[in-house]
Amino acid sequence: MTAPLTPRDNQPPEEPRHPEAAPAADHGGLGGPELARELREGALIALLVAVTGVLLGLLWNWLAPHVPLIADTRNVYLKNTEGEESIGADGTFLLLAFAFGVLTTAAVFLFRRRGGIPLVVALVVGGLLGATLGWLTGMWLGPTPDMAEHAKQVGPGVAFDGPLRLQAKGALLAWPIGAMFTQLVLSALFGPRDPEPEVPYWLQGQQEQQPEAPQWLRENHDQRPPSEG
């Protein structure tokens, strides 16, 4: 008889490896090719959404009320001290940006019909970039911000439009908020539904082999019991 083999350095023996326990092969990271394709589509969607911010700037410069100014030989003043043109400019930008968020998200959902985290991130990032681009475009297309030079050009006592400004910077979030609201509504109404859960295999046989009731019980289950007395 021979002595049993003992592991070297008092280490436990290695367990036998089975093919079932082998780690799964890596197929392109966490999401594989599908995740890479969604990331590429998300980047393209964010870029296209951001480019539409130029149209937002054009509409904002066209529809927003401009602040009338007047100057003398030294200073520039508001022509109407109680005017609400500044608030109107912010409100116009807010409504336009929210509308752009709704329209761009509806267009993306119409052509894609799918959701996912990359799409949501693309809509938020693209909306924020589009709102920023629209803000800068509107100011660039509007009157010059150099009010002193503008006052010299028109002359003292002549009213002129002040620069287009966005006082409430929080209005830049109106586009992403509109996009998220529209995405949630459209996904809830027209998005794909989750498949119904399958019946476990150990319950399928029980459902197929349900015992039938005895014949005498089937014949008499509708009869009323005889009344007492």
C-alpha positions in Angstrom: 0.0 0.0 0.0 1.2 3.5 -0.7 0.7 6.6 1.4 -2.1 9.0 0.2 -0.9 12.0 -1.7 -1.1 15.2 0.3 -1.1 18.7 -1.2 2.2 20.6 -1.1 2.6 23.3 1.6 -0.6 22.1 3.4 -2.9 23.7 0.7 -6.3 22.2 -0.1 -6.4 20.0 -3.2 -7.7 21.6 -6.4 -11.3 20.9 -7.2 -12.0 19.3 -10.6 -13.1 21.8 -13.2 -16.3 21.2 -15.2 -17.1 22.7 -18.5 -20.3 24.2 -17.1 -18.3 26.2 -14.5 -16.0 27.8 -17.1 -16.4 31.6 -17.3 -18.4 32.9 -20.3 -16.3 34.3 -23.1 -16.1 38.1 -23.4 -18.1 39.3 -26.4 -17.2 43.0 -26.6 -17.6 44.2 -23.1 -20.7 44.6 -21.0 -23.1 45.2 -23.8 -21.1 44.0 -26.8 -21.9 45.2 -30.3 -25.4 46.2 -29.3 -24.2 48.7 -26.7 -21.6 50.1 -29.1 -24.2 50.7 -31.8 -26.5 52.4 -29.3 -23.7 54.7 -28.2 -23.0 55.7 -31.8 -26.6 56.4 -32.5 -26.9 58.4 -29.2 -23.9 60.5 -30.2 -25.4 61.2 -33.7 -28.8 62.1 -32.1 -27.2 64.4 -29.6 -25.4 66.2 -32.5 -28.4 66.6 -34.7 -30.5 67.8 -31.7 -27.9 70.4 -30.8 -27.7 71.7 -34.4 -31.4 72.6 -34.3 -30.5 75.2 -31.6 -29.6 77.6 -34.4 -33.3 77.6 -35.4 -34.2 78.3 -31.8 -31.9 81.3 -31.8 -33.5 82.7 -35.0 -37.0 82.3 -33.7 -36.0 83.8 -30.3 -34.5 86.9 -32.0 -37.5 87.3 -34.2 -40.3 86.8 -31.6 -38.8 88.1 -28.4 -39.6 91.7 -27.4 -36.6 94.0 -27.5 -35.8 96.5 -24.7 -36.1 100.1 -26.0 -33.3 102.4 -24.9 -32.7 106.1 -25.2 -29.5 108.1 -24.6 -28.4 111.7 -24.0 -25.0 113.1 -24.5 -23.6 111.1 -21.5 -25.7 108.1 -20.4 -28.1 105.4 -21.8 -31.5 105.0 -20.1 -34.5 102.7 -20.4 -37.2 104.4 -22.5 -39.9 102.7 -20.4 -38.8 102.2 -16.9 -41.9 100.0 -16.2 -41.6 97.9 -19.3 -41.5 94.1 -19.1 -39.5 93.4 -22.3 -36.7 91.6 -20.3 -39.2 89.2 -18.7 -40.9 88.7 -22.1 -37.6 87.8 -23.7 -36.9 85.2 -21.0 -40.5 83.8 -21.3 -40.2 83.6 -25.1 -37.0 81.6 -24.8 -38.5 79.3 -22.2 -41.5 78.5 -24.3 -39.6 78.0 -27.5 -37.0 75.8 -25.8 -39.6 73.6 -24.3 -41.4 73.3 -27.6 -38.1 72.3 -29.3 -37.6 69.6 -26.7 -41.0 68.2 -27.4 -40.7 68.3 -31.2 -37.2 66.9 -31.4 -38.0 64.1 -29.0 -41.2 63.2 -30.9 -39.2 63.1 -34.2 -36.6 60.8 -32.7 -39.2 58.5 -31.2 -41.1 58.4 -34.5 -38.0 57.1 -36.4 -36.5 55.0 -33.7 -39.4 53.6 -31.6 -37.0 52.5 -28.9 -35.7 53.8 -25.6 -32.7 53.0 -23.5 -30.2 54.9 -21.4 -28.0 56.1 -24.3 -31.0 57.6 -26.0 -32.1 59.4 -22.9 -28.6 60.8 -22.3 -28.4 61.9 -25.9 -31.7 63.8 -25.7 -30.6 65.5 -22.5 -27.1 66.4 -23.6 -28.3 67.4 -27.1 -31.1 69.5 -25.6 -28.8 71.4 -23.3 -26.3 72.1 -26.1 -29.1 73.1 -28.4 -30.5 75.6 -25.8 -27.0 77.0 -25.3 -26.4 77.4 -29.0 -29.8 79.0 -29.5 -29.1 81.5 -26.7 -25.7 82.5 -28.2 -27.2 82.6 -31.7 -30.0 84.9 -30.6 -27.7 87.3 -28.9 -25.3 87.3 -31.9 -28.1 88.1 -34.3 -29.7 90.7 -32.1 -28.6 94.3 -31.6 -25.0 95.0 -30.6 -24.1 94.7 -26.9 -22.0 97.9 -27.1 -24.8 100.3 -26.1 -22.6 103.3 -26.0 -21.4 102.9 -29.5 -25.0 102.2 -30.6 -26.2 105.4 -28.9 -23.6 107.4 -30.7 -24.7 106.0 -34.0 -28.4 106.9 -33.6 -27.8 110.2 -31.8 -29.1 111.6 -28.5 -32.8 111.4 -27.9 -33.4 108.7 -30.4 -34.8 105.3 -29.2 -33.0 102.1 -30.2 -33.2 98.4 -29.2 -31.0 97.1 -26.5 -29.1 93.8 -26.8 -31.1 90.6 -26.5 -30.2 88.9 -23.2 -31.3 85.9 -21.2 -31.6 87.0 -17.6 -32.8 83.7 -16.2 -30.2 81.1 -17.1 -32.4 78.4 -15.8 -34.4 78.7 -19.0 -31.7 76.7 -20.7 -33.1 73.6 -18.9 -36.5 73.9 -20.6 -35.3 72.0 -23.6 -34.0 68.9 -21.7 -37.1 69.0 -19.4 -39.4 69.0 -22.5 -37.5 66.2 -24.0 -37.7 64.0 -20.9 -41.4 64.7 -20.5 -42.2 63.8 -24.1 -40.0 60.6 -23.9 -41.8 59.4 -20.8 -45.3 60.0 -22.3 -44.5 58.4 -25.7 -42.8 55.4 -24.1 -45.8 54.8 -21.9 -48.3 55.1 -24.7 -46.5 53.6 -27.7 -43.4 51.9 -26.4 -42.9 48.1 -26.6 -44.6 46.1 -23.8 -42.8 43.6 -21.6 -43.5 40.0 -22.5 -45.7 38.0 -20.2 -43.7 35.8 -17.7 -43.5 32.2 -18.8 -45.0 29.4 -16.6 -42.2 27.5 -14.8 -41.6 24.0 -16.2 -42.4 22.4 -12.9 -45.9 23.9 -13.1 -46.7 23.2 -16.7 -47.2 19.5 -16.1 -49.6 20.2 -13.2 -51.7 22.5 -15.3 -51.9 19.9 -18.1 -52.8 17.0 -15.8 -55.5 18.4 -13.6 -57.8 15.7 -12.3 -61.3 15.7 -13.5 -64.3 15.8 -11.1 -66.3 12.6 -10.7 -69.2 12.1 -13.0 -71.8 12.0 -10.2 -70.4 15.4 -9.0 -70.6 16.9 -12.4 -74.2 15.8 -12.9 -75.5 17.0 -9.5 -73.4 20.1 -8.9 -76.3 22.3 -10.1 -79.0 20.6 -8.1 -80.1 22.3 -5.0 -80.2 20.2 -1.8 -83.7 19.1 -0.7 -85.4 21.5 1.7 -85.7 20.3 5.2 -89.1 19.7 6.8 
